[in-house]
Amino acid sequence: MASATQLRSGSALRASARPPSDSELAEIPWLRGLGDGERDRALDALVVTEVQVGEFICRIGRPVTYWFGLLDGLLKMSNDDSQGAVITFTGVA
């Protein structure tokens, strides 16, 4: 069973977000491929938040209100069906 800290909502994750550091921005290769206006728009919207092991960042059936990328760690995509075993579909480094 997940702990209370593992069940933060998307708005709670967003509330704990901060602007990316220069070193984090340097690790995003697609930023360099954008035009000036596109890059400015992306930079204005980019935020970083820390997610703990086992915490959910996206749930099926919930509206998508933002795009997310992984800076460090492993993103696991799995089902979380309370009526069966958890199945991991893939892991993204």
N, C-alpha and C positions, 0 to 999 in steps of 0.2 A: 504494500500500500504506500502511496506517495505521501510524503510529509506536507505540511501546510506551505512550506517554502517552495515546494515543487509544483504547487498549483497556482502560482501567480498568474493573473490574467495578462492578456496582451497589453492592456493599458498600464498595468503595474510594471511590466517590463519596459514599456516605452517611458514611463515616468522616471525610471532609474537610468535612462540612457544619457550619454554624454557625447560631445563632439569627438570625432576621431583625431588622434594625434598625427603629426606630420609623418612619423614612421609608419603608422597604420595606413595612411593614405598612400605612401610609397609602395605598399604591398598590394595595391589594387591595380592590376595591369590594364584593365579596360578603361580606366580614367584617362590614360594617356592618348587613347584613340578617339576621344570625344572632341568635338569642336568647342570653342570657347564658351558659347552660350549653353551648350549641353553640359559641359563640365561644371559651369557655375551652378546650374540647376541641380545637378547631382550633389555637388558639395554642400549646397544649402539644405539638402534633405538627408544627408548621411548622418547617422548616429551609431554609437557603439554601446552595447549593453552586455554585461556578463550574465551568462546562464549557467546554472549549476548542473552537475551530472544528474540525469534523470528528469530534469525540468522540461516541460513541454513548451515549444515555441509556436507550434502550428497544429491545429486540430481540424480534422475533416468536418465539414458541415458548417464551419464558421466562415464568415465573409473575410476575404483577403483585403487588408487595408494597407499593406506595405510589402515590399520586397525585402528579403533578408539574404545575407551572405555570411559565410563562415570565415573568420579571420584565423582562428586557431582551435584545434581540437578535432573532435569527430562528431558528425551529425548522423544520428541513427534514424532511419525511417522504418517504422513498424506499426503493426496494428495494436490496439489496446482494448480488445474486446473482453469485457468482463465475463463473457460466457465461454471463453476458450483460452487456450494458451496464447501467449504473446508471440508473434512471429516477426522477426526482423527481415525487412525486404532488402535493405542495402545500408551501407555505411559510407559516408562521404567525408574524406579528410580535407 
